[in-house]
Amino acid sequence: DHFTPVGGFIDKSLVKDPQNLELYCQVNGVERQRGNTKDMVFNIPSLISHISAIFTLECGDVILTGTPDGVGPIE
């Protein structure tokens, strides 16, 4: 329990527009998924507002919002 490996963080100063950010996932050099934050159902400020009304968000917390199209079966 309580284990979610994450990595490859990008400094926010390098992100011009977090609401138009291309995201992708590669496994062994093969692209498995690609998406863009502009296609999210709820925008980032709305998510943070809603979540912070329920939970106290701390520095370093990660908000996981699901996965873009293209998720395949677990092998």
MIVOSE-386227 format. One record per atom (N, C-alpha, C): residue in three letters; y, z, x; residue number from 1. Coordinates in Angstrom, 2 decimals, decimal comma, padded with zeros to 5 digits, always signed. Example, Ala and Ser with C-alpha at 12.3 -4.5 7.8 and 13.67 -1.06 7.14 Angstrom:
REC  zakol  c2  c3  c1  voro
REC  ALA  -005,69  +007,80  +013,19  1
REC  ALA  -004,50  +007,80  +012,30  1
REC  ALA  -003,30  +007,80  +013,20  1
REC  SER  -002,25  +007,08  +012,85  2
REC  SER  -001,06  +007,14  +013,67  2
REC  SER  +000,03  +007,87  +012,90  2
END
This chain:
REC  zakol  c2  c3  c1  voro
REC  ASP  -001,20  +000,00  +000,83  1
REC  ASP  +000,00  +000,00  +000,00  1
REC  ASP  +001,25  +000,00  +000,87  1
REC  HIS  +002,35  -000,44  +000,29  2
REC  HIS  +003,65  -000,41  +000,95  2
REC  HIS  +003,70  -001,27  +002,21  2
REC  PHE  +003,07  -002,44  +002,17  3
REC  PHE  +003,07  -003,32  +003,33  3
REC  PHE  +003,38  -004,74  +002,89  3
REC  THR  +004,47  -005,27  +003,37  4
REC  THR  +004,85  -006,65  +003,09  4
REC  THR  +005,42  -007,23  +004,37  4
REC  PRO  +004,63  -007,98  +005,12  5
REC  PRO  +005,15  -008,54  +006,37  5
REC  PRO  +006,24  -009,58  +006,09  5
REC  VAL  +007,36  -009,44  +006,75  6
REC  VAL  +008,45  -010,40  +006,64  6
REC  VAL  +009,01  -010,63  +008,04  6
REC  GLY  +009,68  -011,73  +008,22  7
REC  GLY  +010,25  -011,97  +009,54  7
REC  GLY  +011,08  -013,23  +009,57  7
REC  GLY  +011,63  -013,48  +010,71  8
REC  GLY  +012,46  -014,66  +010,86  8
REC  GLY  +013,80  -014,53  +010,17  8
REC  PHE  +014,39  -013,33  +010,20  9
REC  PHE  +015,68  -013,13  +009,54  9
REC  PHE  +016,79  -013,88  +010,26  9
REC  ILE  +017,76  -014,35  +009,49  10
REC  ILE  +018,91  -015,07  +010,01  10
REC  ILE  +020,14  -014,20  +009,79  10
REC  ASP  +020,98  -014,05  +010,80  11
REC  ASP  +022,21  -013,28  +010,66  11
REC  ASP  +023,07  -013,90  +009,56  11
REC  LYS  +023,58  -013,05  +008,66  12
REC  LYS  +024,34  -013,56  +007,52  12
REC  LYS  +025,58  -014,34  +007,94  12
REC  SER  +026,09  -014,10  +009,14  13
REC  SER  +027,26  -014,85  +009,60  13
REC  SER  +026,94  -016,33  +009,81  13
REC  LEU  +025,65  -016,66  +009,91  14
REC  LEU  +025,23  -018,05  +010,11  14
REC  LEU  +024,97  -018,79  +008,79  14
REC  VAL  +025,04  -018,06  +007,67  15
REC  VAL  +024,77  -018,66  +006,36  15
REC  VAL  +026,09  -018,99  +005,69  15
REC  LYS  +026,38  -020,29  +005,54  16
REC  LYS  +027,64  -020,71  +004,94  16
REC  LYS  +027,71  -020,36  +003,46  16
REC  ASP  +026,65  -020,67  +002,72  17
REC  ASP  +026,62  -020,45  +001,28  17
REC  ASP  +025,24  -019,94  +000,87  17
REC  PRO  +025,10  -018,63  +000,63  18
REC  PRO  +023,77  -018,11  +000,28  18
REC  PRO  +023,24  -018,64  -001,05  18
REC  GLN  +024,11  -019,22  -001,88  19
REC  GLN  +023,66  -019,81  -003,14  19
REC  GLN  +023,26  -021,27  -002,99  19
REC  ASN  +023,25  -021,76  -001,75  20
REC  ASN  +022,80  -023,13  -001,48  20
REC  ASN  +022,11  -023,13  -000,12  20
REC  LEU  +021,02  -022,38  -000,05  21
REC  LEU  +020,31  -022,19  +001,22  21
REC  LEU  +018,91  -022,79  +001,11  21
REC  GLU  +018,62  -023,73  +001,97  22
REC  GLU  +017,29  -024,37  +002,00  22
REC  GLU  +016,30  -023,41  +002,65  22
REC  LEU  +015,17  -023,19  +001,98  23
REC  LEU  +014,12  -022,30  +002,48  23
REC  LEU  +012,82  -023,08  +002,57  23
REC  TYR  +012,03  -022,77  +003,58  24
REC  TYR  +010,73  -023,43  +003,68  24
REC  TYR  +009,73  -022,51  +004,36  24
REC  CYS  +008,47  -022,81  +004,15  25
REC  CYS  +007,38  -022,05  +004,75  25
REC  CYS  +006,44  -023,02  +005,45  25
REC  GLN  +006,13  -022,72  +006,70  26
REC  GLN  +005,16  -023,51  +007,45  26
REC  GLN  +004,00  -022,61  +007,87  26
REC  VAL  +002,81  -023,16  +007,82  27
REC  VAL  +001,62  -022,48  +008,30  27
REC  VAL  +000,99  -023,38  +009,35  27
REC  ASN  +000,92  -022,89  +010,57  28
REC  ASN  +000,39  -023,67  +011,69  28
REC  ASN  +001,09  -025,03  +011,81  28
REC  GLY  +002,41  -025,02  +011,62  29
REC  GLY  +003,20  -026,24  +011,77  29
REC  GLY  +003,17  -027,18  +010,58  29
REC  VAL  +002,45  -026,83  +009,52  30
REC  VAL  +002,35  -027,67  +008,33  30
REC  VAL  +003,20  -027,05  +007,21  30
REC  GLU  +004,14  -027,83  +006,67  31
REC  GLU  +004,98  -027,31  +005,60  31
REC  GLU  +004,16  -027,09  +004,34  31
REC  ARG  +004,27  -025,88  +003,79  32
REC  ARG  +003,54  -025,53  +002,57  32
REC  ARG  +004,46  -025,41  +001,36  32
REC  GLN  +005,71  -025,01  +001,59  33
REC  GLN  +006,66  -024,83  +000,50  33
REC  GLN  +008,05  -025,18  +000,97  33
REC  ARG  +008,88  -025,60  +000,02  34
REC  ARG  +010,30  -025,85  +000,29  34
REC  ARG  +011,06  -025,58  -001,00  34
REC  GLY  +012,20  -024,93  -000,88  35
REC  GLY  +013,01  -024,64  -002,05  35
REC  GLY  +014,45  -024,39  -001,64  35
REC  ASN  +015,31  -024,17  -002,62  36
REC  ASN  +016,72  -023,92  -002,35  36
REC  ASN  +017,18  -022,79  -003,27  36
REC  THR  +018,02  -021,91  -002,75  37
REC  THR  +018,50  -020,78  -003,55  37
REC  THR  +019,34  -021,24  -004,74  37
REC  LYS  +019,87  -022,46  -004,71  38
REC  LYS  +020,65  -022,95  -005,86  38
REC  LYS  +019,76  -023,14  -007,08  38
REC  ASP  +018,45  -023,19  -006,89  39
REC  ASP  +017,51  -023,39  -007,99  39
REC  ASP  +016,97  -022,08  -008,57  39
REC  MET  +017,46  -020,95  -008,07  40
REC  MET  +017,00  -019,66  -008,58  40
REC  MET  +017,45  -019,47  -010,03  40
REC  VAL  +016,65  -018,77  -010,82  41
REC  VAL  +016,99  -018,52  -012,23  41
REC  VAL  +018,25  -017,66  -012,32  41
REC  PHE  +018,35  -016,62  -011,49  42
REC  PHE  +019,51  -015,73  -011,46  42
REC  PHE  +020,17  -015,85  -010,09  42
REC  ASN  +021,51  -015,87  -010,06  43
REC  ASN  +022,17  -015,97  -008,76  43
REC  ASN  +022,09  -014,63  -008,02  43
REC  ILE  +022,36  -014,67  -006,74  44
REC  ILE  +022,19  -013,50  -005,88  44
REC  ILE  +023,07  -012,32  -006,30  44
REC  PRO  +024,37  -012,52  -006,58  45
REC  PRO  +025,18  -011,37  -007,02  45
REC  PRO  +024,64  -010,72  -008,30  45
REC  SER  +024,15  -011,52  -009,24  46
REC  SER  +023,58  -010,95  -010,47  46
REC  SER  +022,34  -010,12  -010,18  46
REC  LEU  +021,49  -010,61  -009,28  47
REC  LEU  +020,29  -009,86  -008,91  47
REC  LEU  +020,65  -008,52  -008,28  47
REC  ILE  +021,58  -008,55  -007,33  48
REC  ILE  +021,98  -007,31  -006,65  48
REC  ILE  +022,60  -006,34  -007,65  48
REC  SER  +023,44  -006,83  -008,54  49
REC  SER  +024,07  -005,98  -009,54  49
REC  SER  +023,03  -005,31  -010,44  49
REC  HIS  +022,10  -006,10  -010,93  50
REC  HIS  +021,07  -005,57  -011,83  50
REC  HIS  +020,18  -004,56  -011,11  50
REC  ILE  +019,71  -004,92  -009,94  51
REC  ILE  +018,81  -004,03  -009,20  51
REC  ILE  +019,51  -002,74  -008,80  51
REC  SER  +020,76  -002,84  -008,35  52
REC  SER  +021,46  -001,63  -007,89  52
REC  SER  +021,85  -000,71  -009,05  52
REC  ALA  +021,80  -001,21  -010,28  53
REC  ALA  +022,03  -000,34  -011,44  53
REC  ALA  +020,80  +000,51  -011,73  53
REC  ILE  +019,65  +000,12  -011,18  54
REC  ILE  +018,39  +000,82  -011,43  54
REC  ILE  +017,95  +001,61  -010,19  54
REC  PHE  +018,10  +001,01  -009,02  55
REC  PHE  +017,68  +001,61  -007,75  55
REC  PHE  +018,87  +001,72  -006,82  55
REC  THR  +018,81  +002,67  -005,91  56
REC  THR  +019,80  +002,74  -004,84  56
REC  THR  +019,34  +001,81  -003,73  56
REC  LEU  +020,14  +000,79  -003,45  57
REC  LEU  +019,80  -000,13  -002,36  57
REC  LEU  +020,34  +000,44  -001,06  57
REC  GLU  +019,49  +000,45  -000,05  58
REC  GLU  +019,85  +000,97  +001,27  58
REC  GLU  +019,89  -000,18  +002,28  58
REC  CYS  +020,61  +000,04  +003,36  59
REC  CYS  +020,66  -000,94  +004,44  59
REC  CYS  +019,23  -001,23  +004,90  59
REC  GLY  +018,88  -002,50  +004,98  60
REC  GLY  +017,53  -002,88  +005,40  60
REC  GLY  +016,58  -003,16  +004,25  60
REC  ASP  +016,97  -002,81  +003,02  61
REC  ASP  +016,12  -003,12  +001,87  61
REC  ASP  +015,99  -004,64  +001,73  61
REC  VAL  +014,85  -005,08  +001,25  62
REC  VAL  +014,58  -006,50  +001,04  62
REC  VAL  +014,32  -006,71  -000,45  62
REC  ILE  +014,99  -007,70  -001,03  63
REC  ILE  +014,78  -008,05  -002,43  63
REC  ILE  +013,91  -009,30  -002,46  63
REC  LEU  +012,72  -009,18  -003,01  64
REC  LEU  +011,80  -010,31  -003,11  64
REC  LEU  +011,92  -010,89  -004,51  64
REC  THR  +012,14  -012,20  -004,60  65
REC  THR  +012,44  -012,81  -005,90  65
REC  THR  +011,36  -013,77  -006,39  65
REC  GLY  +010,29  -013,90  -005,69  66
REC  GLY  +009,25  -014,83  -006,12  66
REC  GLY  +009,14  -016,00  -005,16  66
REC  THR  +008,58  -017,07  -005,63  67
REC  THR  +008,28  -018,19  -004,75  67
REC  THR  +008,72  -019,50  -005,39  67
REC  PRO  +009,17  -020,46  -004,57  68
REC  PRO  +009,53  -021,77  -005,13  68
REC  PRO  +008,28  -022,57  -005,49  68
REC  ASP  +008,49  -023,70  -006,14  69
REC  ASP  +007,37  -024,60  -006,44  69
REC  ASP  +006,59  -024,92  -005,17  69
REC  GLY  +005,33  -025,19  -005,35  70
REC  GLY  +004,52  -025,64  -004,22  70
REC  GLY  +003,53  -024,61  -003,72  70
REC  VAL  +003,55  -023,41  -004,31  71
REC  VAL  +002,60  -022,40  -003,85  71
REC  VAL  +001,19  -022,91  -004,13  71
REC  GLY  +000,34  -022,76  -003,15  72
REC  GLY  -001,02  -023,24  -003,28  72
REC  GLY  -002,00  -022,09  -003,39  72
REC  PRO  -003,27  -022,40  -003,48  73
REC  PRO  -004,29  -021,35  -003,59  73
REC  PRO  -004,42  -020,58  -002,28  73
REC  ILE  -004,79  -019,32  -002,40  74
REC  ILE  -005,07  -018,51  -001,21  74
REC  ILE  -006,42  -018,92  -000,67  74
REC  GLU  -006,46  -019,19  +000,62  75
REC  GLU  -007,73  -019,62  +001,24  75
REC  GLU  -008,22  -018,58  +002,20  75
END
